[in-house]
Amino acid sequence: MAFEIQAHRGNDSLTLRRLLAGSPSSLELDVGLADGRLIVAHDVDHGDASGLAFDHALRLAKGTQLVVEAKCFPPATPPAHEFVQALRPHLAQISVCSFSEPLLAEISRLRGAVETTVLFDRPQSIVTVARTIGPRHDVVTAELVDAAHAVGLRVVPWTVNDLRQMAELMALGVDGLVTDEPALAREVARSRLAAVA
């Protein structure tokens, strides 16, 4: 599988278009539920339903793989089951990442082919139903990458915008990067491939 460059937080039309111009492999959207509707917005408090409509974001992505970060933090957000039911009509078109293992487990039971990523921000066990782990960039070590690869998991850390950090993580063998700077990440990946060729 090719190195994944996941553009991060395309939570409004303008940012989404800018990120897509960097030719990412995938595009991450922060998604919540407001009044039973999926909306694209970073904050977990979606009471005013003012975020970008999810269907509109799907149209803007024009075939770029969408990675939905399901913002599932009860009681501030609806529980995992409600998220999964709202995402259900879109599961053939998207990948899902979340800090919520129960949400990812329910998606796997419902539609096993969906690519899932468990997110975490501190060292922890890599036992998961997900196919990819998404550690915060400063949690990644060579040991973590080796352990994940040994059990068939991909490693795609977040959110990496610094050129030096990108190069260091690539040297550790990560399978992709989540970044606000997809064009920069693509250039670093190209340079690294050229150096080893």
Rosetta blueprint (number, residue, H / E / L):
1 M L
2 A L
3 F L
4 E E
5 I E
6 Q E
7 A E
8 H L
9 R L
10 G L
11 N L
12 D L
13 S H
14 L H
15 T H
16 L H
17 R H
18 R H
19 L H
20 L H
21 A H
22 G L
23 S L
24 P L
25 S L
26 S E
27 L E
28 E E
29 L E
30 D E
31 V E
32 G E
33 L E
34 A E
35 D L
36 G L
37 R E
38 L E
39 I E
40 V E
41 A L
42 H L
43 D L
44 V L
45 D L
46 H L
47 G L
48 D L
49 A L
50 S L
51 G L
52 L E
53 A E
54 F H
55 D H
56 H H
57 A H
58 L H
59 R H
60 L H
61 A H
62 K L
63 G L
64 T L
65 Q E
66 L E
67 V E
68 V E
69 E E
70 A E
71 K L
72 C L
73 F L
74 P L
75 P L
76 A L
77 T L
78 P L
79 P L
80 A H
81 H H
82 E H
83 F H
84 V H
85 Q H
86 A H
87 L H
88 R H
89 P H
90 H H
91 L L
92 A L
93 Q L
94 I E
95 S E
96 V E
97 C E
98 S E
99 F L
100 S L
101 E H
102 P H
103 L H
104 L H
105 A H
106 E H
107 I H
108 S H
109 R H
110 L H
111 R L
112 G L
113 A L
114 V L
115 E L
116 T E
117 T E
118 V E
119 L E
120 F E
121 D L
122 R L
123 P L
124 Q L
125 S L
126 I L
127 V L
128 T L
129 V L
130 A L
131 R L
132 T E
133 I E
134 G E
135 P E
136 R E
137 H H
138 D H
139 V H
140 V L
141 T L
142 A H
143 E H
144 L H
145 V H
146 D H
147 A H
148 A H
149 H H
150 A H
151 V L
152 G L
153 L L
154 R E
155 V E
156 V L
157 P L
158 W E
159 T L
160 V L
161 N L
162 D L
163 L H
164 R H
165 Q H
166 M H
167 A H
168 E H
169 L H
170 M H
171 A H
172 L H
173 G L
174 V L
175 D L
176 G E
177 L E
178 V E
179 T E
180 D L
181 E L
182 P H
183 A H
184 L H
185 A H
186 R H
187 E H
188 V H
189 A H
190 R H
191 S H
192 R H
193 L H
194 A H
195 A H
196 V H
197 A L
